[in-house]
Structure formats: C-alpha cells, structure tokens
Amino acid sequence: MKDMILFPEDIERLDGILLPLAGKAKLLLAVLINRDGRIITHQGSLEKVDVQSLSALVAGATASTLAIANLVGETEFSAMYHQGRERSIYIDALDDNTYLSVVFDGQTNIDRVKVFIRQFERELKEALCLVYNKTEDQVDLDLGFANDSFQTFQNEALAEYGSSDANQPSGDDAAPQGSQDAYQYLMNKRKKHLPGK
C-alpha cells in the first residue's frame, strides 16, 4: 500500500468531486477510505454515525471478502452492496489503495448510484493519483514541528514581523498565539510558497 500525504489542496480537490457526486446521486454520505481504514475525506453526514468507525469497518469487511473471492476463484471483488430496510451501502474499490463507500436511502436506488459513481470515477482516480504519487521534492515537511511544538512558529513569526504589537499583522497573516492558531499559520505560510502562488 502506498504512503499518503494529504495537504489542504488535496482535500479541496477531492471534496470538489465528492460533493456533486453526493448531490446528483442523492447520497446520504460519501466517504473515501484508505485501505488501512483511514478516512481520506467525506461529504454528507448521518446522524449518530461515527464516520471513523464506519471507515475502519468498511476496510475490515473488504479485507474479509478477499478470502471469499479467493474461494470462488476471484482475486478480489471490486464492489460490494448491502441492502437494508431503510438504508443501503455500496463500496467500490477505486484503485489498489482506496475505497469509495456511499450510504443512501429510498430517495435513490442502486442503479442510479452506480451510474453516477461511474461518471465521477475517472476524476476521483486522477485526483487520488496526485495524492499517492507525490515525490519527495513536492513534499515540504518541517521535521522540527513535533520536537519544538509551536514555539518554532511563534519565534519565526516574531522574527518576521517584529516584536511590536503595532507592527504585527492581523487576520490570516498574524503570528500564532497558541496551538489553536499555529496550524493555520503554517498552512497559510505554506500556500504562499506553493508553485504558481
């Protein structure tokens, strides 16, 4: 299984595909799941449903059906469908690393769901390829982040903007004041240094 490093722009791109898919197919929930059970992203929501647990169980269920597939002479099942009285779930293996799991009710049917998944499948696969095929020079990670916590970013911001409150910017460019703001500060700074920005 390939390693996966997700940046905000990756999530944005994937959500930009999942959102119209969920709308057109009338889905309650659409979840992209890594083969190890981690959520990549999701659109829609279900009351009282823990999406993280759902993702882990979907990954486990697909792993167990691999044994069934082998028993009947298949290498793998590319899709699974479970029909309930009120809600149903359809799981599609998009590639070797990712499942698309969708939950729907009586507003739609399995045929409609499959048609729209096929319509958006190519776009999803292309977006996932960009995630999985990042090279080391495309991934700019600050390895001191975990060791120095957020102090590094506070010091960096003070050096860049000066210590006077009057000189410090506000809004997205403001120096982080604590753990809550540090992540956003890093993301804003990173976006400014992306190629083409």
N, C-alpha and C positions, 0 to 999 in steps of 0.2 A: 504494500500500500504506500502511495506517495505521501510525502510530508506536505502539509498545507499551512501556508502563512496567509492570513486574511488581513487586508487593510480596509479602511472605510470605503474606499472607492470600489473594492471588490464586492462588498455587501450591497453598495448602492446599485451596481450593475446587475447583480443577481436579483435584488428586490424589484428592479425595473422590469424584469421579465416575469417574476412570480406574481406580481400584483395584477397585471392584466390577465394572466392565466387564471388566477383565482376568480377574478370578476367574470370573465367570459364563460368559464366552466361552472360557475355558481358553486364554488368550493367553500366549505366552512374553514378549512385550514390546508395550507400547502407548506410542507417542510422539506428542505434539502438537508440530507443527513450523510455524514461521512461514514464509511464502512465500519469504523470503530464505535459508532453510536453518538458521535458529537454533532450537535446542531451546527450547520453552516449558516443558515438564515431561515426565516419563515414569514409567511404572510397569513393574515386571518387569525382567528382565535376561537377557542372553545371554552365555555365556562367550566370551571373545575377540572380542566385537563392540564396536567403538567407536561409541557412540550418536551422538556429534557428527558423525562421518564419515557414518554412515548417514543422518542428517538432511540433511546437505548434498547427498548423492547423491539422496535422495528428491526434494528440491526441484529439483535439476537434471533428474532424469528426468521429473518432471511438466511442467517448462518445455519440454522437448524434445517431449513428446507433444502439446503445444499445436499444434505445426506439423502433426503427423499429423492431429489433429482438424480443423484448417482444411482440409487436403487432402480429407477425406471429407465436408466440409460441416457440421461441428460447430464451435461456438465454443470448446468445451472438453470434455474428458472429466471427469465428476465423480468417477470412481473408476477404479482400476487394480488388477489382480490378477495376481500372478506365482506360479505353482505350481512348487515344487521337489520333489525326491525325498523329502526329509525335512522341509523347512520351506518355508513359503509366506509371502508378504507381500501385504497388502491395503492400499491407500492410498485414503482418502476425503477429498474436498475439503469441509470443514465449512462454510467461507464463503470470501469473496474473499481472506482473509488467512492461512488456517490449514488444514493437512492433519493428518489423523489417520492414522498409519501403524501397522499392527499386524502382528506376526510370530507365527505359530502352527505347530504340528506336527500329527502324526496323532491327538493326543488330541481334536481338534475338526475341524470342516470349514468350508468357506467359507460354506455356508448358515447354520450356527449363528452364525458370526462376524457376518455381515450382519444377522441378526435382532437380536443384542444391540447392535450399533452403532446400529441404528435406534432401539432402546429408550432408549439413553443420549444420542442425538444432540441432542435438544432442550435437555437440561440443559447439555451441553457448549457449545452455541451461546449460551445465555443467560449462562453464566459468562464466555465469551470476549467477549461484548458489553460486560460490565462492565470488562474489561481494556482493550479498544480505545476505549471511549467515555468514558474519564476526562477531566474538564475540568481546566483549569489550576489552579483553586482546590481541586481534590481532590488535587493532586499537590504535596506539600510537600517540595521538594528543597533541601538545603543546598549551594549552589554553591561555597562555600569549602572543601568537603570535599577536592577534588582539589588545591587550591593549598596548603592548610595541613596536608595529610596528617592524621595522627591527633592532632597536637598540640592542635588546637582542642578535641577531645573531652576530652583529658586536662585542659586548663585549665578547661574548663567543669565537669568533674566535681569538680575541686579547689575551685572557687569554690562549687559547690553543697553539697559535703559537708564542706568544711574540709580543712586540711592534716594534721590529727592522724589518725594511723592508727586510733586508738580510736574516732573519730567516723565513719570511713568504713564504709559498709555492705559486706556480702559477698554472694555469690551473683549473681543477675541484675542487681541494682542497683549492683554495685560499679563504681567508675570503671575505665576501660580501662587496662591496664598496657602495652599494645603493640598492634601491628597485628592480632594474633590476636583480642583482646577488643574492639577498637573497633567493629567492625561489629555485633557482638551488642549492645553497649551502645546504639548508635544505634537498632537495631531495637526494643529494649525500651523506650527512651525514647519512640520514635515511637508504639508501641502504646498507651502510657498517654495519649497526646493524641488518639487516634482518637475520632471521634464515637461516643457510646454506651459508652465505656470508663469 
